[in-house]
Amino acid sequence: MAEKERTKNRLLQAEGIEVAKASGVQFGRPKKLITAEFIRVYYEWKSGSIKAVDAMRLLNMKARTFYRRVKEYEESLAN
């Protein structure tokens, strides 16, 4: 009985998620964008003026987010 109810709930949840996505609802945490501040700190870091840890602290980013944004920014420069 409980398994049947759980299956029903999961189905309803999946349908709700589909409807929300179709109407443009964004799920998850908001993305940290590449701003002018990021670009300024990026060039300081690349020139060796500051360490990566300091750049992350200035931008209030975790390491994974910082390096992901660095990769995105460098790819945008290559194109």
Sequence and secondary structure as in RCSB ss.txt:
>XXXX:A:sequence
MAEKERTKNRLLQAEGIEVAKASGVQFGRPKKLITAEFIRVYYEWKSGSIKAVDAMRLLNMKARTFYRRVKEYEE
SLAN
>XXXX:A:secstr
 HHHHHHHHHHHHHHHHHHHHHTT   SS      HHHHHHHHHHHHTSS HHHHHHHHT  HHHHHHHHHHHHH
HHH 
